[in-house]
Amino acid sequence: MARPRLIDDDAILDATRVVLAELGPVKLTLAAVGARVGLAAPTLIQRFGSKRGLLLASAARSPLMVIRAAAEAEARNTSPMAALRDFALSSVAHIERREQLGNGLGFVQLDVADPEFREHALAHSAAIVDTTARLLGAARTAGELKPSADVDALARLTLVCFNGALQVWAVNGWGSLTDFLRDQLDLLLAPYLIEE
């Protein structure tokens, strides 16, 4: 009979995200992830097969993390636009140093070069765009966004703005990431908002 798992996969994948931010995908080791959750590297190999398997599991989970983060933002806000801003900003609230973001951006190399990682990256982007379009549609219905706004196109543009802001901040480090991202999103969305 197999022993019960005292540490679930979600806790391991949460630790993987932390270690990725600290070390990036190249320097990440199973030992470093295991140390975060009190498991030996062989235990992680039993569960995920390899470092690659662990990173793929982390990537596969990312669309679900997007959906969860959006639901949490909506629970904290009554305004769809406020929920959208909260959703975007809360996703980077844990990033304090440019190096953390740079390490995370190292994952993009895997997304581009490896078809399995790319599949998960596309699902992650689709989850962000779909969630953003839904929130923008709700904002338009609520009278916060102009009726003429093309929410699908604006959702894609928001993703471009978000990802571009992350890369620019990683290089330049202008102020806090949260403030910089908020400013860029506000500039992007301002022409589409209905003034009160």
C-alpha positions in Angstrom: 0.0 0.0 0.0 1.3 3.4 -1.0 2.0 5.9 1.7 -0.3 9.0 1.7 1.3 12.2 0.3 1.8 14.6 3.1 2.8 17.4 0.6 0.5 17.8 -2.4 1.6 18.7 -5.9 0.2 22.2 -5.6 2.6 23.0 -2.8 5.5 21.6 -4.8 4.4 23.6 -7.9 4.1 26.8 -5.7 7.6 26.2 -4.5 8.8 25.7 -8.1 7.5 29.1 -9.0 9.4 30.7 -6.1 12.6 28.9 -7.0 12.1 29.9 -10.7 11.9 33.5 -9.6 15.1 33.1 -7.6 17.2 31.0 -10.0 15.5 30.8 -13.4 14.8 27.6 -15.2 18.5 26.8 -16.1 19.8 27.0 -12.5 16.7 25.5 -10.9 17.4 22.1 -9.3 15.1 19.4 -7.9 17.1 19.7 -4.7 16.3 23.5 -4.4 12.6 22.9 -5.0 12.6 20.0 -2.6 14.3 22.0 0.1 11.4 24.5 -0.1 8.8 21.9 0.8 10.8 19.4 2.8 11.1 16.7 0.1 14.2 14.9 -1.3 14.9 15.3 -5.0 14.3 11.5 -5.6 10.7 12.0 -4.3 10.2 14.8 -6.9 11.6 12.4 -9.6 9.0 9.8 -8.5 6.2 12.4 -8.9 7.3 14.3 -11.9 9.9 12.1 -13.6 12.6 14.8 -14.1 13.3 18.5 -13.8 11.7 18.9 -17.2 8.6 17.1 -16.0 8.4 19.4 -13.0 8.8 22.5 -15.2 6.1 21.1 -17.6 3.7 20.5 -14.7 4.3 24.1 -13.5 3.7 25.4 -17.0 0.5 23.2 -17.4 -0.9 24.7 -14.2 -0.4 28.3 -15.2 -3.8 28.8 -17.1 -5.5 27.5 -13.9 -3.6 30.0 -11.9 -4.8 32.8 -14.2 -8.4 31.7 -13.7 -8.0 31.5 -10.0 -6.3 34.9 -9.8 -9.1 36.5 -11.8 -11.8 35.0 -9.5 -10.0 36.3 -6.5 -9.7 39.8 -8.0 -13.4 39.8 -8.9 -14.3 38.7 -5.3 -12.4 41.7 -4.0 -13.9 44.3 -6.4 -17.4 45.3 -7.5 -16.2 47.2 -10.5 -15.1 45.1 -13.5 -12.4 47.6 -14.4 -11.1 47.6 -10.8 -11.1 43.8 -10.9 -9.1 43.9 -14.2 -6.5 46.2 -12.7 -6.4 44.1 -9.5 -6.0 40.9 -11.6 -3.1 42.3 -13.5 -1.3 43.9 -10.6 -1.8 41.1 -8.1 0.0 38.7 -10.6 3.2 40.7 -10.1 2.8 41.8 -6.5 5.4 39.3 -5.3 8.1 40.6 -7.7 10.4 43.1 -5.9 13.6 42.9 -7.8 14.4 43.0 -11.5 16.4 39.8 -11.2 13.3 37.9 -10.1 11.5 39.0 -13.2 14.5 38.3 -15.4 14.7 34.8 -14.0 11.1 34.3 -14.8 11.5 35.6 -18.3 14.1 32.9 -18.8 11.2 30.5 -19.1 10.3 32.3 -22.4 13.2 30.6 -24.0 11.6 27.2 -23.3 8.3 28.5 -24.5 9.8 29.5 -27.9 12.2 26.5 -28.4 10.2 23.6 -27.0 6.8 22.6 -28.5 5.5 21.1 -25.2 6.3 24.3 -23.3 4.9 26.4 -26.2 1.6 24.6 -25.9 1.3 25.5 -22.3 2.5 29.1 -23.0 -0.3 29.5 -25.6 -2.9 28.2 -23.1 -1.6 30.6 -20.5 -1.8 33.6 -23.0 -5.3 32.4 -24.1 -6.5 32.3 -20.4 -5.2 35.9 -19.9 -6.8 37.2 -23.1 -10.1 35.4 -22.5 -10.3 36.6 -18.9 -9.4 40.1 -19.9 -12.0 40.2 -22.7 -14.6 38.9 -20.2 -13.8 41.6 -17.7 -13.7 44.3 -20.4 -17.1 43.1 -21.7 -18.5 43.3 -18.1 -17.0 46.8 -17.8 -18.7 47.8 -21.1 -22.0 46.4 -19.8 -21.6 48.3 -16.5 -21.0 51.6 -18.3 -17.3 51.8 -17.5 -16.1 51.2 -21.0 -17.2 52.9 -24.2 -19.8 50.9 -26.1 -17.6 51.1 -29.2 -14.7 49.4 -27.6 -13.6 46.2 -29.3 -13.1 44.1 -26.2 -11.4 41.2 -28.0 -8.8 43.4 -29.7 -8.4 45.4 -26.5 -7.8 42.2 -24.5 -5.0 41.2 -26.9 -3.5 44.7 -26.7 -3.7 44.5 -22.9 -1.6 41.3 -23.0 0.9 43.0 -25.3 1.1 46.0 -22.9 1.4 43.7 -19.9 4.2 41.6 -21.3 6.0 44.5 -22.8 5.9 46.4 -19.5 7.4 43.4 -17.7 10.3 43.2 -20.1 10.9 47.0 -20.1 10.8 47.1 -16.3 13.2 44.1 -16.0 15.8 46.1 -17.9 15.1 49.6 -16.6 13.7 49.0 -13.1 11.7 52.3 -13.2 10.1 52.5 -9.7 8.2 49.5 -8.4 6.9 47.0 -10.9 3.4 47.4 -9.6 3.4 51.2 -10.1 5.0 51.0 -13.5 2.6 48.3 -14.7 -0.4 50.3 -13.3 0.8 53.4 -15.2 1.1 51.5 -18.5 -2.3 49.9 -18.2 -3.9 53.2 -17.3 -2.4 54.9 -20.3 -3.6 52.0 -22.5 -7.1 51.9 -21.2 -7.8 55.6 -20.7 -9.1 56.3 -24.2 -11.7 53.6 -23.9 -13.1 54.5 -20.5 -16.3 56.5 -19.9 -15.5 59.5 -17.8 -17.7 59.9 -14.7 
